[in-house]
Amino acid sequence: MTAQDSATRPTRIAVPTPGPAGPREPAPARTRRTGTLMAALGVIAFSLTFPSTAWGLEGIGPWSFVTLRGVLSALVAGGCLLALRVAVPDRRHWAGLAVVGAGVVVGFPLLTTLALQTSTTAHAAVVVGLLPLTTAVFAALRTGARPSRTFWTAALAGAAAVIGFTVQQSGGALTTADLYLFGALLICAAGYTEGGRLAREMPGWQVIGWALILCLPLNIAGAALALPHESFHLTGHSTAGLLYAALGSQFLGLVVWYRGMAAIGVPKASQLQLAQPLLTLVWSVFLLGEHLTIAAPLTAAAVLVCIAVTQRARG
């Protein structure tokens, strides 16, 4: 080939052709979409927690319900861990798993169940609507981030809206049920934050699985003490409520939730949780026949706006 032939010959540029399945999507985009879907499924599962607890309390005492819920979910989680021969976590993970267990396995279920003895699910849903905001604050403190002034302003506005709602609904003062719910907010936010951190180092289902196993002795002891002294009648509602709270909310819901948080991060996952109070309000009407006052959806919507602002102002 002469130099002239080389100069005049057209240059061929290789263009990749898609295979039979089409162009391959970048892995990070697929991960984000999968993470968003997992977190959304977790939110849907959690939105049914209060209605299922209300059903369970129709025939089962509160302490028996919470401890049996923990025992059942731990047995399922333990079976999965054994079947897949999952190695025991490193020693450095156990402190974080203890926080997860205290927050989402014991503390939040117990405090909200005690609250639902005297509170409606709609009222509890609005109060716990602060959970995404509280989780975002805990995540900021845990990571050492410094959110903007707008973030804190919106956070305080959301808290003020919920406190105003609870005081108005309770006749001018916070009730014992309200104190239980506010305590549940704080301890669950800590558990969510720590669980989201651990889910970056181990699969999310293993995070909640080992936390359930860690709390199993406590729940067995609690059930042994509570069952002889509380009512225990397995009706259709109480059985369905217990099974859903143990398997749907306590285990499967947290499995997909932690997997979603690990994929898209705690702040973005908590933003999806904006829909949870509104979903619970819908379930409380259709499943429990509760009647909503106009203050409930309005306060839930106000909190939704406040949390949306915090998510845009985390820098």
N, C-alpha and C positions, 0 to 999 in steps of 0.2 A: 504494500500500500504506500502510495506517494504522499508527500506532505500536503499536496494540493487536494488529493482525495480525502485525506483526513480532515482538512479544513472545511471542505464543502459537505461532508457527510453530516446529516442531521443528528443531533444528540438525542439519545433516547433516555427519557426520564422514567424511572420505575415508579409506578403508582400502585399502592397496595390495594388489592381488590378484596372486598368483604367476602367472608366465607359463607357457607350455607345459612348460618345463624345470624348473619348481618354483622355490622361493625361492633367490635367489642367495646363495652362501656367501661370507662375508667373505674378502677376498683374503689377509690375514695367515694365517688358518687353513689355506687351501689351500697357501700357501707353506710353512708348517711341515710339513704332511703330505707334500708333495712332497720337501722337504728331508730329512725323516726316511727316506723311501723311498730316495732317492738314496744317503744315507749307509749305509743297511742293505745296498744292493746292492754298495757299495764294500767293506763288511766281508766279505760272502760271496766277492767276487772275491779279496780279500787272503787269505782263509783257505785258498785253494788254491795260494798262491804256493809254500810250502815243498814240498808234494807234487810240484808241477810241476817245481820246481828239482831235486828228487831224481831224477825221471824224466830230466830233461835231462842230469844228471851221469852217467847210465848210459853215454852215448856221446860226451859233449862235455866237454872240459876246463873247469875253473872260470873261468879268465880269458876263454877263448873264449866260454863261455856268457854271461857277464855283458856283454861288449862287443857280441856279436851281438844280444843281447836289446835293448840300448840303441839299436843301429843300426836294427833292424827297427821298433821303436816310434817312433823319430824320423822314419823315412821315412813312416809312416802319418800321424803328427801333422803333418809338413810338407805332405803332400798335402792334408790337410784345411784347413790354414791357407791354402794357395795357392788351393784351389778356392773358398773362401769370401772370398778377397781380404781377409784380416784385416790390419789395419795393424800395423806394428811397434810394440811397446810403447814408452811414454815412457822417457826415460833414467832417470828416478827409480825405475822398476820393475826395472831390470836387476840391481841388487844383491840384491833379494829373490829374483828368479828364479835367481840364482847359488846362493843358499842352498838353494832347492828342488832344483836340479839336483844339488848336492853331497850333499844328504840322501837324496832318494828315487830319483834316477836313477843315481847312481854309488855312493855310500857304502853305503846299506842293501843293495842287491842284491849288491855285491861282498863285503861282510863276512859276510852270511848265507850266501852261496854257499860261501865258504871254510869257514865253520863246518859246513855240511852235508856236507862231505867226511868228517868223522869223527863228527858228531853225528846222532842220529836226529831226524826231523821232530817227533816228540812232545816230545822234550827241548827243542828249539829253540822250539817253540810256547809252552811254559810260560815260558821265559825272556823271550821277546818279548811275553808277556802283560802285561809291565810297560809296554808302549808307551803305552796310554791314560793311565796315571798320569804317565809321563814327559812326555807331550805336555801334560797339564794343568799340570804344574809349569812347563814352558817357556812356556806361554801366560800363566801368572800373572806370570812374570818379564818377559815381552815387553811385557805391557800395563801393568805397574806395579801390578797388583792386590796386595792383601795378604790371602791366604787365612787362615782361622782356624787356631787351634792343633789343632783336630780334623782339619782337612785334612792338616796336616803329620804328625800322629801316624799317620793311616791310610796316608799315603804311605810313611812309614818302615816301617810294619808290612808293607805289601805288598812293599817291596824286601827286607826281612829274610826273608820267606817264600820268595821266589825265590832269594835267595843261599843260604839253607839247603838248598833243593832241589838247586841246582846242585852245591854242595859234597858233599852226600850221594850224588848220582848219579855224581859224578866221583871218588869214593873218598877224599874228605877234602881235596881241593884243586881250585881252578879250573883247567880245561884251556885250551889255546889256543883251542879252539872256543868256550868260554864267554866268553873275552875278546873274541873277534870279535863275539859276540852282544850283549854289553853295550855295545861300541862302536857297534854298529848301532842300538841303542836310542837312544842320545844323538843321533846324527847324523840319524836319521829323525824324531825328535821335533822337532828344529829345523826340518827341512824341512816337516813337517806344519803346524807353527805358522805359519811364514812363508807357506806356500801358502794356509792358511785366511785369513790377512790379505789377501793379494793377490786372493783370490777374491771379496772384497767390492768390488774396484775393476775387475775384468775377469772374464769368464766363466771358470769353473773349468777347462774343457777347454783354454782358451788358456793358463792358468797352466802346466799340465803340458806342453802342446804346445811353448811357447817354452822351457821348461826342458830338454826333450828336444833341441830344436834347438841350444840353447846347448852341450850336452854332446856333440853329434854328432861334431865333429872329434876329441875325446878318445877316443870309443868306436871310431871308424874306425881311429885310430892304434893303439889297444890291440888291436883284432881283427887288424890286419896283423902285429903283433908276436907275438901269442899263437898264432894258427892254425898256423904252421909248426912249433911246438914242443909242441903238445898234441894229444891224441887227438881225432878228429872223425869219429864214425860216426853217421849218421842212421838210427837204428832207429825203430820206431813210437813207443816211449816217449820217446826223446830229441827227436824232431821235435815231438811233441805238447807236451812240456814246454817247449821253447824257444818255440813259437808262443804257448802260453798265457801264459807269463811275459812275453813281449814285448807281446802285444796285449790279453790279458784282464786281467793284473795291472798292468803298467807303464803302459798307456795308458787303456783303458776303465775299469778299476777306479778309477784316480786321477781320471778325468774326473767320474764320479758322486760320488766321495768329496769332492772340493773343492767341487762344486756343493752337496752336502748341508751341508758345513761353512759355506759362505757363507750358506745359508738359515737354519740353526738354531744356528750358532755352534760354535766349537771345543769347548767343554766338553760340550755335549749330544751332539755327534757322537762325541766320544771315549767317551762312556758307551755308545753302541751297540757300540763296538768290544770291549766286555766279552765278547761271544760269540765273538770270533775265535779265541782259543786253544782253546776247547772244540770249535769246528767243525773246526779243524785236527787235533785229536786224533782226531776221527771219520774225517776223510779219511785220516789216516795208517794207521788200521786197515783201512779198506775198499779203499783204492787201493794201499797199500804193504805191507800184511800185517804191520805192526809190532805187537808185543805191549806193551801198556801195563802199567807197574807201578802199584800203587794210589796211589803218591806223586804221579804226574802229574796225574790229575784232581782230587785233593784240593788240591794246590797251586794249580792253575788256579782252583778254586772259592774258595780263600782270597783270592787276588788279586782275583777278581771282587767279593768282599765289600768288600775294602779300597778298590777304585776306586769302588764304589757310595757308600761313605761320603764319599770326597773330593768326589764330585759334589754331595752334599747339604750339604757344609760349605765351599763356596767363598767364602762371604761374609766 
